[in-house]
Amino acid sequence: MTTLGVIGLGRIGAFHVDTLSGLDGIDRLVVADERPDVVAAVAAKHGATPADSVEDLLDSGVDGVVVAAATPAHAELTLAAVHRGLPTFCEKPIAATAAESAHVATVIAKAGVPVQVGYQRRFDVAFAAAKQAVDSGALGPLHTVRSTTMDPSPPPMEYIAGSGGIFRDCAVHDFDVLRWITGQNAVEVYATGTNQGDPRFAQYGDVDTAAVVVKFDGGAMGIVSAARYNARGYDCRLEVHGFHDTVVAGWDQGVPMRNTDPHNDFPTGPYHHFFMDRFTDAFRAELAGFVSVVKGEAIPGATVADAVEVAWLAEAATESLRRGTPVRIEEVRNA
Ligand SMILES: NC(=O)c1ccc[n+]([C@@H]2O[C@H](COP(=O)([O-])OP(=O)(O)OC[C@H]3O[C@@H](n4cnc5c(N)ncnc54)[C@H](O)[C@@H]3O)[C@@H](O)[C@H]2O)c1
């Protein structure tokens, strides 16, 4: 049996505790957060052991750690767990910036401790089937891959303030999927965006709607669309076009769209409301995978090395938005 610690009990951390408490093979959860009231509430709800501090959690005999705290704390918390030799699951992104991500990756590689990063789309059955189709060669050379992420409404503005912006916070999922599905590395990025919602997005140097064009080294073109205000629901789709065939993931009955074709009632709903209901099963599979990593029975499904490449892509997109011109990945990597 396995004991896990969960650090950070906000939106996703509390959700992960809920998921973990329903998984086989876990006999105890220890939970910590900066906010003692939240620790007490989550511990009581799930029969978890409350820790007085992160240090107490790390020294409590846990076999592995889930880091689900706010983004600025990821690097420090992950390294604290890794320094104790504890296999760690870190929510995306692994650090606030790409340079910090690269540093964290170097330290983790030297430590030789397994670390998995929270890119749950890889564990979704439809995304995984799309990946299998690409890997089988059935699509032929890929020419265009579209990845869409639209939230029904933005997270709290305090969250946005510390998020690093829409590319590091939200589009990283799309960037990870583009790299994973194509098996190619990004060469150049053009990112642009607009603000029509809360004026604080602009104050933070962020946008509430973004479009990104990514050129890959194998010839595929990636098109990312991300938005914070999409009231019909949580819209997450992947469309993969090859010379010989096309596959899509996320075009299920819950894709939040009102189809105006009078002869076609697709999609019938109910619409996906938020990432938590759309990816409930994927989060469960992702965390079950991490439990196998903790037991030494599997390797991480999304690695720190993957996360570093995604972080450079997000960095280039952020810089492209700032400059209003395309930015090469090598340029930000060597800056
Ligand atoms: N994989 C996904 O789809 C997904 C979805 C949502 C959020 N996330 C990621 O999860 C992280 C948390 O997001 P959220 O929406 O839950 O945020 P949140 O603001 O709701 O919660 C963050 C929690 O972390 C706690 N915290 C902050 N610093 C801490 C520290 N040093 N030690 C202990 N606790 C600390 C806060 O008190 C808060 O309870 C973010 O990095 C975000 O990018 C991933």
The ligand as an SDF file (V2000), in Angstrom:
LIG
                    3D

 44 48  0  0  0  0  0  0  0  0999 V2000
   -3.7040   20.1370  -15.1430 N   0  0  0  0  0  0  0  0  0  0  0  0
   -4.6770   21.0220  -15.1760 C   0  0  0  0  0  0  0  0  0  0  0  0
   -5.5620   20.9760  -16.0330 O   0  0  0  0  0  0  0  0  0  0  0  0
   -4.7150   22.1020  -14.1630 C   0  0  0  0  0  0  0  0  0  0  0  0
   -5.9180   22.7420  -13.8980 C   0  0  0  0  0  0  0  0  0  0  0  0
   -5.9350   23.7490  -12.9370 C   0  0  0  0  0  0  0  0  0  0  0  0
   -4.7700   24.1360  -12.2910 C   0  0  0  0  0  0  0  0  0  0  0  0
   -3.6110   23.5100  -12.6070 N   0  0  0  0  0  0  0  0  0  0  0  0
   -2.3640   23.9400  -11.9570 C   0  0  0  0  0  0  0  0  0  0  0  0
   -2.4540   23.6350  -10.5790 O   0  0  0  0  0  0  0  0  0  0  0  0
   -1.8830   24.6740   -9.7990 C   0  0  0  0  0  0  0  0  0  0  0  0
   -2.9030   25.1480   -8.7660 C   0  0  0  0  0  0  0  0  0  0  0  0
   -4.0040   25.6760   -9.4530 O   0  0  0  0  0  0  0  0  0  0  0  0
   -5.3960   25.9510   -8.6810 P   0  0  0  0  0  0  0  0  0  0  0  0
   -6.3740   26.3290   -9.7110 O   0  0  0  0  0  0  0  0  0  0  0  0
   -5.7030   24.8420   -7.7550 O   0  0  0  0  0  0  0  0  0  0  0  0
   -4.9880   27.2490   -7.8270 O   0  0  0  0  0  0  0  0  0  0  0  0
   -5.6510   27.7700   -6.4750 P   0  0  0  0  0  0  0  0  0  0  0  0
   -5.2700   29.1970   -6.3860 O   0  0  0  0  0  0  0  0  0  0  0  0
   -7.1040   27.4070   -6.4250 O   0  0  0  0  0  0  0  0  0  0  0  0
   -4.9410   26.9350   -5.3230 O   0  0  0  0  0  0  0  0  0  0  0  0
   -3.5710   27.0390   -5.0410 C   0  0  0  0  0  0  0  0  0  0  0  0
   -3.3520   26.5480   -3.6160 C   0  0  0  0  0  0  0  0  0  0  0  0
   -1.9470   26.4860   -3.3710 O   0  0  0  0  0  0  0  0  0  0  0  0
   -1.7320   26.9540   -2.0280 C   0  0  0  0  0  0  0  0  0  0  0  0
   -0.3200   27.3480   -1.9270 N   0  0  0  0  0  0  0  0  0  0  0  0
    0.3140   28.3460   -2.6030 C   0  0  0  0  0  0  0  0  0  0  0  0
    1.6300   28.3510   -2.2770 N   0  0  0  0  0  0  0  0  0  0  0  0
    1.8280   27.3270   -1.4120 C   0  0  0  0  0  0  0  0  0  0  0  0
    2.9660   26.8190   -0.7400 C   0  0  0  0  0  0  0  0  0  0  0  0
    4.1840   27.3740   -0.8990 N   0  0  0  0  0  0  0  0  0  0  0  0
    2.8140   25.7580    0.0800 N   0  0  0  0  0  0  0  0  0  0  0  0
    1.5870   25.1830    0.2560 C   0  0  0  0  0  0  0  0  0  0  0  0
    0.4620   25.6230   -0.3650 N   0  0  0  0  0  0  0  0  0  0  0  0
    0.5860   26.6760   -1.1890 C   0  0  0  0  0  0  0  0  0  0  0  0
   -2.7260   28.0700   -1.8460 C   0  0  0  0  0  0  0  0  0  0  0  0
   -2.9600   28.3470   -0.4880 O   0  0  0  0  0  0  0  0  0  0  0  0
   -3.9580   27.4960   -2.5520 C   0  0  0  0  0  0  0  0  0  0  0  0
   -4.7700   26.7460   -1.6810 O   0  0  0  0  0  0  0  0  0  0  0  0
   -1.4400   25.7630  -10.7740 C   0  0  0  0  0  0  0  0  0  0  0  0
   -0.0470   25.6690  -10.9440 O   0  0  0  0  0  0  0  0  0  0  0  0
   -2.1430   25.4330  -12.0720 C   0  0  0  0  0  0  0  0  0  0  0  0
   -1.3610   25.7510  -13.1950 O   0  0  0  0  0  0  0  0  0  0  0  0
   -3.5510   22.4960  -13.4990 C   0  0  0  0  0  0  0  0  0  0  0  0
  1  2  1  0
  2  3  2  0
  2  4  1  0
  4  5  1  0
  4 44  2  0
  5  6  2  0
  6  7  1  0
  7  8  2  0
  8  9  1  0
  8 44  1  0
  9 10  1  0
  9 42  1  0
 10 11  1  0
 11 12  1  0
 11 40  1  0
 12 13  1  0
 13 14  1  0
 14 15  2  0
 14 16  1  0
 14 17  1  0
 17 18  1  0
 18 19  2  0
 18 20  1  0
 18 21  1  0
 21 22  1  0
 22 23  1  0
 23 24  1  0
 23 38  1  0
 24 25  1  0
 25 26  1  0
 25 36  1  0
 26 27  1  0
 26 35  1  0
 27 28  2  0
 28 29  1  0
 29 30  1  0
 29 35  2  0
 30 31  1  0
 30 32  2  0
 32 33  1  0
 33 34  2  0
 34 35  1  0
 36 37  1  0
 36 38  1  0
 38 39  1  0
 40 41  1  0
 40 42  1  0
 42 43  1  0
M  CHG  2   8   1  16  -1
M  END
$$$$
